[in-house]
Amino acid sequence: MPAKFLKSKQPPATGSAKVDVSSIVRGVIDDVRANGDAAVRKYSEKFDKWSPVSFKLSQAEIDESIAACSSQTIEDIKQVQKNVRAFAQAQKDSLKDLEYEIQPGVILGQKNLPIEAVGAYIPGGRYPLLASAHMTILTAKVAGVPHVIGCTPPIAGQVPHATIAAMHLAGADEIYLIGGVQAIAAMAIGTETIRKVDFIAGPGNAFVAEGKRQLFGEIGIDLFAGPTEILIVTDETADPFLVATDILSQAEHGPDSPAAIITTSEEVARESIRIIDELLKNLPTADIARVSWAQFGEVIVVDTIEEAWKLADEYAYEHVQIFTRRPRDALEKMTAYGALFLGENTCVSYGDKVIGTNHVLPTRKAGRYTGGLWVGKFLRTVTYQEVLSDTASGELGRLCGRAARAENFEGHARSGDARAYHHLKDEFGWINTYKASL
């Protein structure tokens, strides 16, 4: 039987008054490119009502933010960062430089070099997202990045003390209280007071994401990120209360956050829907989560768990929770996702906030071709070559000459010929003619 939809998406109709995000972002970038700090200040005043004497925080201001946090908050930040650091270091340790003698006298090598300067964008706006500081700044520093700039917006005109504390403890070399496209453009282009970076990481709203997209190529970026996504795959063993609770944990991110349940049990499906509706009656963030669930929530019943794995891969969602009798089957059966959360003891919120894996993950089916942010994103894998002997160079030269002429690249061929001539002393007409003219 085909999949049965107990709840389908009901996205809002596209209206004629839709904001042209691309044009707005392009205008901000062009202005920052032309006018530097003055443009950054103009847009900070316009969008955030924020215009301090200096956007860069002094050490005294950073210390004030740390002092404004409770001791428990600081200890929790340190514990979470310990987890993130440990996993990022394990990832780095798995990457090895290598050198390989591909044939006698011919050495090929590979090195992993950190990016020189990275910009980390830590969103604010609706919530202070401390965890994004851990995921971007800390991971970059574990990778060995020498200079990391962190930017975060004020929240309703106030300094986000806990976010700043997290940025500092993560190892940021400079912290700026700037948000939005103006922050992305300032870091990517550079201004009179803000250093240009080579790479920008971190999530953000549609304007931030579009800014990264437009500047990609001029700088590197981590991902083209969209709204948070959650998919829960269940069988009849799942607890509908946990299913409902975890769906709403991600629906509260924003009014356009997709949330789906794929299950082999219609009973689990219907009970999960009922509990979601009940929980929305007293959830403090229900104004957001209710819209997200109503417009982008789905509940699908399938006949077999094999159908569930297949359909889940078609969705290729960012976060995929597995609430089945044998959760680890997903490691073998699934291939397209940002991150898997195996078993009812493991929720997406752990990944978002505390467990140690990175929460900057691919959305909008990008899990089909890329993974999320990790220490390797901040490393450049470069290669080198060395030919140690005349004999090896001569043999490669003859091969190069033939291969290049097959493509009509005579200049390339002659580079090979020159090496072959010195060792093999074969007849190379163009070399003999040239040498005779000297």
N, C-alpha and C positions, 0 to 999 in steps of 0.2 A: 504493500500500500504506500501511496505517496505520504510525505510528511504532513502532519496535521497541525495547523497553526491555531493555537488557542488565543493567541494575541499577536497582532501584526503591527508593524510600524505605521504611524499616522503622522508623518512629518507635516509641518505647517506649509500652506501654499506659499509659493514664491511671489512676493508682492512687487509692484513696480517701483517702490521706494527703497529697494535694496541698496545698501551702502556699497559704493565702489571701493572696496578695500585696496585693490591693486593700485588704483590711481592715487589714493590718499598716501599710501606707503611710498610710492615713487616720488611724490612731491616732497615728503619729509627727507628722503634720502638725498635727493638733488639739492635741497636747501642746506643740509648738513655738509654735503660735499663742497658747496660754494661758500658757506658762511661759518662753518665750524662751530665753535663754542656758542656764538650768538644764536645760531639756529637751535642748538640743543636747549639753551635756556628758554627760547621762545616757546618751543613745544612742551617743555616741562611745565611752564607757567600755564599754557593752554589746556593741557590734558590732565595734569596732576596738581595744579595750583601750588607749584613748588618751585621756589627760586632762591635758594640759600646763597650766601656769599661764595661758598665753594661746594661743588657737588661731591668732591672727594672727601671722605671722612678722615679726620686726623686720628692719631693714636688715642688722643684724649677722648674724642667722641666715641671711638670704638670701645674704650674702657668704660665710658658712661653707659653704653648699651649693655655691656656684659653685666655691669653692676645693677642695671635695672631689671635683670632677669632673676627669678628665684634660683636658689642653689639647686633645687631639684631639676629645674629646666636645664641648667648648665650640665649637671651630671648626666641627665638623659641624652643631651646632645653628644656628650663625650662617649657614652656607651654605644649609641647608634653609629657614631663615626668610627668607633673601634671595629664594629661589625663590617662596615663598608670598606674600611681600610684593609682588613684581613682578607676579604674576598678579592678586592682589587689587586692586592699584593700576590695572592695565589694565582690570579690570572696573569699578572706580569711574569711571575716565575715560570709559567708554562711556555713563555715565548723565549726562544733561544736564538742567539746569533749563530750562524753556521758558516763553515768554510768547507768546500768540497772539491777534490781534485777529479774533475770530470773525465780527464784522460791524462796521461803522463805529461807533466809540465804545464797543465792548464788549470788554473785555480779560479773557482767561482765562489763568491761569498755573499752573505746577507747580514745586514745590521738593522736593529730597531732603534731609531733615533727619536727622541721626544720632539714634539712641536715646540718652537721657541717661545711663542706668546699666545695665550688662549684667553678668550673672553667667556665668562660664565654669566648667563642671564638667569636670575632667580626671580620668578614671578611673585607678584603681590596681589594688588587689586582686591579680590574677594577674600582671600585667606593669606596669612603669612606662611609661605611654603618653605619651612626650614629644611626639609628633606632634600629639596633641589640643590641646596648648597653642598650637602654631603655628596650627592651623585655627580655633580659637575666639578666643583673646585677640588674636592678631596681626591677624586679619581684621577684628575689631571696631575695633581702633585705626586701621587703614587707612581704615575707613568714617568715622572721626572721632568715635567714641564717647568722651565726656570721661572716664568713670569705668568701669573694668572690674575686677571682683572675680574672683579665681580661687580655686577650692576643689579640693583633691585629698586623698585619704586617705593615711594612713601605710600602708606595706606591711610586714605582719607586725611591727608595732610600731616600724618604723624610718622615719626621715625619707628620702623619695625625692629625694635630692639633685639628680639629673639633671633630674627633672621640675620641680623648683623653679627650677633654672637656666633651663630653657626657658620657664617662665611669666614669670620676670623679664625675660629678654631679649626676649620677645614684647611686653612693655609693660604687664603687669598693674600696676594702681595699688595693689592690696592682694592679699596672698596668705594664705589660711587653710588650715591642715592639718586639714581636716574632710572626711569622706566620706559616701557614702550618702544616704538620704532626708533625714537631718538637715541635710546641707549644702544640698540643694535647697530644703527648707522654710525654712531660715535666710535664704537669699538672696531667696526669693520673698516672705516675710512680713516679714522684718526682725526683729532682736532688739535688746537693749540695746547690743550692741557691733558688730553686723553690719548694714550699710546695706541697706535694701530696694532691689532692682533692678527694672527694668521688663521684662527679657527674660533668659531663660536658654538657653544653648547648650551642647552637648557630649553625647557618648555616655555610656552607663553600663549597669549591669546591669538586670535586670527591675524591681527596686525603684526605682532611679533613674528609669527610663523611666515607671513608673507614677506616681511623684511629680510628674514634669513634666506628665503627662496630667491628674492631678487638680487641679493648680494653674493649668493653662492657662485663660486668661480673666482671672484675677487678674493674671497676667503673660503675656507672649508667650513662645513657645518656638520652637526651630528646627525640630524634627521629632519625630514619634512613632517612635522608632527601635526596631528589633528586632535579632535576631542577624545578624551579617555573612553576606552571600550572595555566591557567585561562580558565574557561568555562563561556560563557554567554548564558543564556536561554531567548529567546524572543518570543513574539507574534507580531502581525501586528502593535501594538502601539509603538514599539521601534523606537528610533531615530538612524538610521544607522551611523550617524556621531559619536555619543557617543559610539556605539558598536565598531566602527573601532578604535577610539582613545584609548579606554580601552584595546582592544586586544593588541595594540602596546605598551601600558604602561608596559605590562608584557613580551612581546616578547623581549624587550630590555635587560632583565636580562641576557640572554645568548643565544648562538646559538642553544641550544637544549631545549628551553623552550616551552612545548606544549601549544597551544592556540586553543580553539574550540568555535564554535557558533552552538547552536542547536535552531532552530526556526520553527514556524508554518507558516512563511511567506517567500515565495521564493523571493518576492520583497525586503524585508529587507535583506535577505541573499545576493542577487546579488549586491545591493547598498552598503552594508557593504564591500564586497570584492573590489568593485570599489574604494571606499574611502580609504581603506587600501593602495591600490596601489598608490593612489595620495599622501597620507600622507608620504609614504616612500620616496618620491622624495626630501623632505626637512627636514626629521627628523634627528637631529644631531647624533643619535645612530642607524641610518638606517643600517650601515654595520653589526650590530649584529641582529637587529630586522628583517631585510629582510631574513637572513638565517633561523632564527627561524620560521618565518611565512611560508617560502617556504617549509621547510622540515618537520615541525611539526604542521602546521596549518590545521584545518579542519572546514568545514562548512556543516552542515547537516540539511536538511529540512524534517520535519515530519508532519503527517496529523493533529494531535491533541495535545493539551497541555498535556494531560495525557501521551501520548507517549514521549513527551519531558521530563517530570519528570522522567519517567522510564529509559530513555536513559542516562539522566544526572547522575542518581544513579549508572548506570553501569560504567560510566567514573570515578566517585568518585574523582573528581579533588580537588586540594588544595583550590583554590579560585573559587567560583561560584557566578556570578552576575545574578540577576533576573530582567529583563526588560519586565515585562508583565503588563497587566491591573490590576491584583491583586497580587502584589509581595509577600505578606505575605502568600499566598497559599503554597509557597515552604516550609514553616515551618511545614506544615502538610503533604505535599506530598513527601518530600525528606528526606532521612536518611543518605546518604553517601557523605560527603564533609568535607573539613577542616574548611571553614568559608563561610557563606552566606552574600551577600551584596544585600540588598533589595531595589529595585527601582533605577531609573536613577539618583537620587540625591546622590547615595552612590556608590563610586567606590573603586576598590581594592587598589588603591594608597592611599586612606585614611587609610585603614587597615595597609598597608605597613609602613606608615610614621607618622600618626598624631592622629588617632581617639581614640586610647586607648586600643583596643583589641590586643592580641598578634599575631605577624606575623610569628612566627615559627610554621608551620603547616604541617600536614601529606601530603605526595605526593605519587605517584605511587600506588594508590588505598588503601593506609594505612588508609584513612578516613573510611574504612569499619570496622576497629577494634580499632581505637584510635582517640583521639582528639589532639589538638595542645598543645604547651607549655602554662602553666598557673601556678598560684601560687601553686596549689596543687602538681605539679611535684617536687617542692622543699620541700615537706613535707612528712614525713614517718608516715603512719597511723599504730600505734602500739596498741596492746590490753593488758589487764591485767585481772586477775581473783582472786577472794577471796571468800573462803567458811567460813562463820562466825560461824556456829554452828556445834557441834558434830552430831546432828541429820541429818542435810543436808549432811554432809560429809559421814556419814554412808550409807545413801541412794544412794549417788553417787558411793560410793565404791562397793556396791553390783552390781549396774548396770555396772560399769567399769569391774568388775571381769567377768561377763557374756559376755560382749561385746568383751573383750580382748581374752577370751578363744575361742570364735567363730572364731577368726583369728589366734589361736595357739600362742598368745603372752603371755606366762605364767608369764614373769616378770612384764608386765603391769598389769596383773590380780592380782598379789600379792600386788602391790602398792594399788590397790583398796581394796583388802581383808583386808589389815592392818588397813585401816580407818573403814571399816565395822565391824571388830572384836571389836575395842575399844568401839563402840557405841552399836551395836546390840547383841554382845556376842554370835553370832551364832557359830556353829562348823566349824572351818576352820582347816583341817587336818595339813597342812604344818605349820600353826602358832602354834598350840598346840604341835606338835612335836618339833619345835624349842624352844619354851618356856620351855618345859620339860627338854631340854638338858642344859639349863642355870644353 
